[in-house]
């Protein structure tokens, strides 16, 4: 289970080489090795068969055969194609946005990715530097992200309309380019316009505007979200919504009172 993850780069590479030498020379009295890793390049370099798994819930999503002779070269075109294929298989599982969702409506929950907007901004800035396009696995190396962390940020950027992912490549959209080049204030406005399309954010925003003083207990939102999610996931989704909403200045959060509120209370309607 991730035997090389806690090592420095040079030590990990040396031990991978030692293991592969022992395996290929048949000096190990075993018939198979099962390796769990988040490092896709490591998996393609070492393994003959890849089992790709998803989480929440954990399940097998694909099985790929690596038909490359040993020793393998990372710059080989087929090697890079296999790495791209793995990334494409995993990253391509982003769910489609479900419009019009309000908590409590069965079968229409949409899970927002747990990513910070600043991380999304960093991703778009890096892509802009790269000319608007990059290989996902090269990007992971350069940004020093674990696979799960990078894919969560990519999923958030894709949800906001800032990037597109296809065949292991990530491309900056015109909106993503505008966001990367924008000022802080303009970025907030862009994010506000995008996240108001998301069911949970829009529901919170409309609920606050419907309240007389524009303040609602966070417990209300937690309870409603638990109609669609487990208590743990409901809490996580609320935290994400608060972070994104505060970034875009759509609403704020009073930690002491545990309340969400509008910066400016809505004007009561005159009957």
C-alpha positions as CSV (number, residue, x, y, z in Angstrom):
1,X,0.0,0.0,0.0
2,X,1.9,3.1,-1.3
3,X,5.3,1.6,-0.4
4,X,7.3,4.5,-2.0
5,X,5.1,7.5,-1.0
6,X,7.0,8.5,2.2
7,X,10.4,8.4,0.5
8,X,12.3,11.2,-1.2
9,X,12.3,11.2,-5.0
10,X,15.7,9.6,-5.5
11,X,15.2,6.9,-2.9
12,X,11.8,6.0,-4.2
13,X,13.2,5.7,-7.8
14,X,16.1,3.6,-6.6
15,X,13.8,1.2,-4.7
16,X,11.4,0.9,-7.6
17,X,14.3,-0.1,-9.8
18,X,15.5,-2.7,-7.3
19,X,12.0,-4.2,-7.0
20,X,11.6,-4.4,-10.8
21,X,15.0,-6.0,-11.2
22,X,14.2,-8.7,-8.6
23,X,10.8,-9.3,-10.2
24,X,12.0,-9.5,-13.8
25,X,14.9,-11.8,-13.0
26,X,12.4,-14.1,-11.3
27,X,14.4,-14.1,-8.1
28,X,11.3,-13.5,-6.0
29,X,9.4,-16.8,-5.0
30,X,6.0,-15.3,-5.8
31,X,3.6,-15.2,-8.7
32,X,2.2,-11.7,-8.4
33,X,2.7,-8.3,-6.7
34,X,-0.3,-6.1,-5.8
35,X,0.7,-2.4,-5.5
36,X,-1.7,0.3,-4.3
37,X,-0.7,3.8,-5.4
38,X,-2.0,7.2,-6.3
39,X,1.0,7.8,-8.5
40,X,-0.2,7.1,-12.1
41,X,3.2,7.3,-13.7
42,X,4.6,4.9,-11.1
43,X,1.8,2.4,-11.9
44,X,2.3,2.5,-15.6
45,X,6.1,2.2,-15.2
46,X,5.8,-0.9,-13.0
47,X,2.6,-2.8,-13.6
48,X,1.3,-5.0,-16.4
49,X,-2.4,-4.6,-15.3
50,X,-4.1,-1.5,-13.8
51,X,-7.3,-1.6,-11.8
52,X,-8.7,1.9,-11.5
53,X,-10.9,2.6,-8.5
54,X,-13.4,5.3,-7.6
55,X,-14.3,6.4,-4.1
56,X,-17.6,7.3,-2.4
57,X,-18.4,4.5,-2.8
58,X,-15.3,2.6,-3.5
59,X,-15.6,0.5,-6.7
60,X,-13.7,-0.6,-9.7
61,X,-14.3,1.7,-12.7
62,X,-11.9,0.3,-15.3
63,X,-9.2,-2.3,-16.0
64,X,-6.4,-1.5,-18.4
65,X,-3.6,-3.7,-19.7
66,X,-0.1,-2.2,-20.1
67,X,1.5,-3.8,-23.1
68,X,5.0,-2.3,-22.8
69,X,8.2,-4.3,-22.5
70,X,10.6,-3.7,-19.6
71,X,12.6,-1.7,-18.9
72,X,10.1,1.1,-19.7
73,X,11.0,4.6,-20.7
74,X,8.8,7.5,-19.4
75,X,9.4,9.5,-22.6
76,X,8.2,6.7,-24.8
77,X,5.0,7.8,-26.8
78,X,3.1,4.7,-25.8
79,X,4.0,5.2,-22.1
80,X,2.7,8.8,-22.2
81,X,-0.4,7.7,-24.0
82,X,-1.1,5.1,-21.3
83,X,-0.7,7.7,-18.5
84,X,-3.0,10.1,-20.4
85,X,-5.5,7.3,-20.8
86,X,-5.6,6.6,-17.0
87,X,-6.0,10.3,-16.2
88,X,-8.8,10.6,-18.8
89,X,-10.6,7.6,-17.3
90,X,-10.5,9.0,-13.8
91,X,-11.0,12.7,-14.6
92,X,-13.7,12.0,-17.1
93,X,-16.1,10.8,-14.4
94,X,-17.1,14.3,-13.3
95,X,-20.9,14.3,-12.8
96,X,-23.0,16.7,-14.8
97,X,-24.6,19.6,-13.0
98,X,-28.2,19.1,-12.1
99,X,-30.2,22.4,-12.6
100,X,-33.0,23.5,-10.4
101,X,-32.2,21.3,-7.4
102,X,-33.5,22.2,-4.0
103,X,-32.6,20.0,-1.0
104,X,-35.4,17.5,-0.3
105,X,-36.1,16.7,-3.9
106,X,-35.2,13.0,-4.3
107,X,-32.5,11.9,-6.8
108,X,-31.4,15.4,-7.7
109,X,-28.5,16.0,-5.3
110,X,-25.3,17.4,-6.7
111,X,-22.1,17.0,-4.7
112,X,-19.8,20.0,-5.0
113,X,-16.1,19.2,-5.1
114,X,-14.1,20.1,-1.9
115,X,-11.7,22.6,-3.5
116,X,-10.7,26.1,-2.6
117,X,-11.2,28.9,-5.1
118,X,-7.6,30.1,-4.6
119,X,-6.5,26.6,-5.7
120,X,-8.7,26.9,-8.8
121,X,-7.2,30.3,-9.5
122,X,-3.7,28.9,-9.3
123,X,-4.6,26.1,-11.7
124,X,-6.0,28.6,-14.3
125,X,-2.9,30.8,-13.9
126,X,-0.6,27.8,-14.5
127,X,-2.6,26.9,-17.6
128,X,-2.4,30.4,-18.9
129,X,1.4,30.3,-18.5
130,X,1.5,27.0,-20.4
131,X,-0.4,28.5,-23.3
132,X,-3.8,27.3,-22.3
133,X,-3.2,23.6,-22.4
134,X,-1.3,20.9,-20.4
135,X,-1.1,17.1,-19.9
136,X,-2.8,16.3,-16.6
137,X,-0.1,14.1,-15.3
138,X,2.7,16.6,-16.2
139,X,0.7,19.3,-14.4
140,X,0.4,17.1,-11.3
141,X,4.2,16.7,-11.2
142,X,4.9,20.4,-11.7
143,X,2.3,21.6,-9.2
144,X,3.4,18.8,-6.7
145,X,-0.2,17.7,-6.1
146,X,-1.4,14.3,-5.1
147,X,-3.7,12.8,-7.7
148,X,-6.9,13.1,-5.6
149,X,-6.1,16.7,-4.7
150,X,-5.5,17.7,-8.3
151,X,-8.6,16.0,-9.7
152,X,-10.7,17.7,-7.1
153,X,-9.4,21.1,-8.1
154,X,-9.8,20.2,-11.8
155,X,-13.4,19.1,-11.1
156,X,-14.2,22.4,-9.4
157,X,-12.6,24.4,-12.3
158,X,-14.6,22.3,-14.8
159,X,-17.8,22.9,-12.8
160,X,-17.2,26.6,-12.9
161,X,-16.6,26.5,-16.7
162,X,-12.9,27.5,-16.5
163,X,-11.4,24.3,-18.0
164,X,-12.3,21.3,-20.2
165,X,-10.8,17.8,-19.8
166,X,-10.5,15.3,-22.6
167,X,-8.2,12.3,-23.1
168,X,-5.9,13.2,-20.2
169,X,-5.4,16.8,-21.4
170,X,-6.8,19.9,-19.7
171,X,-7.6,23.1,-21.7
172,X,-8.4,26.5,-20.4
173,X,-11.7,27.9,-21.7
174,X,-12.2,31.5,-22.8
175,X,-14.0,32.1,-19.5
176,X,-11.1,30.5,-17.6
177,X,-8.6,32.7,-19.4
178,X,-10.6,35.8,-18.5
179,X,-10.7,34.6,-14.9
180,X,-6.9,34.0,-14.8
181,X,-6.2,37.5,-16.1
182,X,-8.8,39.3,-14.0
183,X,-8.4,41.5,-11.0
184,X,-9.4,40.2,-7.5
185,X,-12.7,42.1,-7.7
186,X,-13.5,40.9,-11.2
187,X,-12.7,37.3,-10.2
188,X,-15.2,37.5,-7.4
189,X,-17.9,38.7,-9.8
190,X,-17.1,35.9,-12.3
191,X,-17.3,33.3,-9.5
192,X,-20.5,34.8,-8.2
193,X,-22.2,34.5,-11.6
194,X,-21.0,30.9,-12.0
195,X,-21.8,29.5,-8.6
196,X,-25.3,30.9,-8.5
197,X,-26.0,28.3,-11.2
198,X,-25.2,25.6,-8.6
199,X,-28.3,24.2,-6.9
200,X,-27.0,24.3,-3.3
201,X,-25.5,27.8,-3.6
202,X,-28.7,29.2,-5.3
203,X,-30.9,27.6,-2.6
204,X,-28.9,29.2,0.2
205,X,-28.8,32.5,-1.5
206,X,-32.6,32.5,-2.1
207,X,-33.3,31.3,1.4
208,X,-31.3,34.2,2.9
209,X,-33.0,36.7,0.6
210,X,-36.4,35.4,1.6
211,X,-35.7,35.8,5.3
212,X,-36.8,39.1,6.9
213,X,-33.4,40.0,8.4
214,X,-31.3,38.0,5.9
215,X,-29.9,35.7,8.7
216,X,-30.6,31.9,8.9
217,X,-29.1,29.3,11.3
218,X,-26.6,27.0,9.8
219,X,-28.5,24.1,11.5
220,X,-31.4,24.7,9.1
221,X,-29.2,24.2,6.1
222,X,-27.5,21.2,7.7
223,X,-30.8,19.5,8.4
224,X,-32.1,20.1,4.9
225,X,-28.9,18.9,3.3
226,X,-29.1,15.7,5.3
227,X,-32.2,14.8,3.3
228,X,-29.8,14.3,0.3
229,X,-26.5,13.5,2.0
230,X,-25.1,11.7,5.0
231,X,-24.5,14.0,8.1
232,X,-20.8,14.1,7.3
233,X,-21.2,14.9,3.7
234,X,-24.0,17.4,4.5
235,X,-21.5,19.2,6.8
236,X,-18.8,19.1,4.1
237,X,-21.2,20.4,1.4
238,X,-22.2,23.3,3.7
239,X,-18.5,24.2,4.4
240,X,-17.8,24.2,0.7
241,X,-20.9,26.4,0.0
242,X,-19.9,28.8,2.7
243,X,-16.3,29.1,1.4
244,X,-17.5,29.7,-2.2
245,X,-20.3,32.0,-1.2
246,X,-17.9,34.1,1.0
247,X,-15.3,34.3,-1.7
248,X,-17.9,35.6,-4.2
249,X,-19.4,37.9,-1.5
250,X,-22.9,36.4,-2.0
251,X,-23.3,35.8,1.7
252,X,-21.2,35.5,4.9
253,X,-21.0,33.3,7.9
254,X,-21.0,34.2,11.6
255,X,-19.0,31.5,13.3
256,X,-20.0,32.6,16.9
257,X,-23.7,32.6,16.1
258,X,-23.4,29.7,13.6
259,X,-25.5,31.7,11.1
260,X,-25.3,32.5,7.4
261,X,-26.3,36.0,6.6
262,X,-26.3,38.6,3.8
263,X,-23.8,41.4,4.1
264,X,-26.7,43.8,3.5
265,X,-30.1,42.7,4.9
266,X,-32.8,42.6,2.3
267,X,-35.4,45.4,2.2
268,X,-38.7,44.2,3.5
269,X,-41.5,44.0,0.9
270,X,-44.2,46.7,1.2
271,X,-47.7,45.2,1.2
